[in-house]
Amino acid sequence: SFDNKDVIYNGNTARWKAFANSLRMRLAMRISRVDAARARTEFLDAVQSGAFTANDNNALARVNDFQRNALNEITDFNEFRMSATSESLLLGYNDPRLPEYFRPAVGGTGDDAAYTGRFNGTRNGLSPTQLALPENRNVNNSNVGPRFSRTNMATNPRIVLTYAETCFLMAEAAANGWAVTGTAREWYEKGVAASMQQFGITDAARITAYLNSTAVPSTPVGLERPVSTLPVRFSALEAEQREQIGIQKWLAVYPDGFEGWSEFRRTGFPKFYPVANYDPTSDVPAGGFIQRIPYTDQMRSFNVDGVRAAETRMGGGGQSVRLWWAGGR
């Protein structure tokens, strides 16, 4: 009787089980660097129990005129743009997903004319003065792609969990030496292909060309290095394989910023550009990155003892304190 209220799987319990097992795989891999034995056991049990096997299994929440895609709904606020990290990866790799993820800069006349129609990313952490410069103005940098525009807020489903992510989890498991079928390379390539297909890139030759590409990330204007020196083509070296898996997984979970942030904190990939400016009132050191959202003043006032005890367990209450699964206490 609740099937029509289930906005993801319409009451299909078998598909919910596959979702639960895929989510369990994510959770298991999340703790793999602090409790490898538990992570391996939970991961392999989830795989054995049956996880996603194709894009048809993807958890996508339906939307309509009353329950809209929140990302689509706020894109017209004009408050965010493609990052320099995304520019380095997507442009350097000539990634077919680029026009699906982002759109060319609007540009204009005068100082803005040179940026019209280009895919540009902006540095994170710019000051108001820096944001006023032509190269950093919103009109001269790339907003999200057409599928994420406000006009599609009642039709573009919300992405919850995908087969592509499951493939990259399997690739990392294989790299860890866990007893999964398939090699790290096979799962890596399946993950890239699944992500491409999820965003409408179905030409097999185009996907194969991307997987075999030796192109490397580019260096955005004003920065000193690319995000990585590695191509898409899978390396024979384990350390490089792990970076490649991390990069492609980060690209595949777009636009899920929370998951992308979690994976960066766990693996260190991609190797983000340091933010342009640091708040002197923050405990995050120059060159570092925010690791957690601290307790609010309101929470502190409601539960002084609880917050104090939690921060003691965590090793502090600042934004630079790592979560336990990312190397903290």
Sequence and secondary structure as in RCSB ss.txt:
>XXXX:A:sequence
SFDNKDVIYNGNTARWKAFANSLRMRLAMRISRVDAARARTEFLDAVQSGAFTANDNNALARVNDFQRNALNEIT
DFNEFRMSATSESLLLGYNDPRLPEYFRPAVGGTGDDAAYTGRFNGTRNGLSPTQLALPENRNVNNSNVGPRFSR
TNMATNPRIVLTYAETCFLMAEAAANGWAVTGTAREWYEKGVAASMQQFGITDAARITAYLNSTAVPSTPVGLER
PVSTLPVRFSALEAEQREQIGIQKWLAVYPDGFEGWSEFRRTGFPKFYPVANYDPTSDVPAGGFIQRIPYTDQMR
SFNVDGVRAAETRMGGGGQSVRLWWAGGR
>XXXX:A:secstr
  GGG TTTTT HHHHHHHHHHHHHHHHHHTTTT HHHHHHHHHHHHHH    SGGG EEE   SSS  HHHHHG
GG     BHHHHHHHHHTT TTHHHHB      SGGGGGGTT    B TT  HHHHTSGGGSGGGS  B GGGSG
GGTTTS EEEE HHHHHHHHHHHHHTT S SS HHHHHHHHHHHHHHHTT   HHHHHHHHT        TT SS
 S S  SS  SSHHHHHHHHHHHHHHHTTT HHHHHHHHHHH  S     S   TTSS  TT         HHHH
HH HHHHHHHHHHHT SSTT   GGGT  
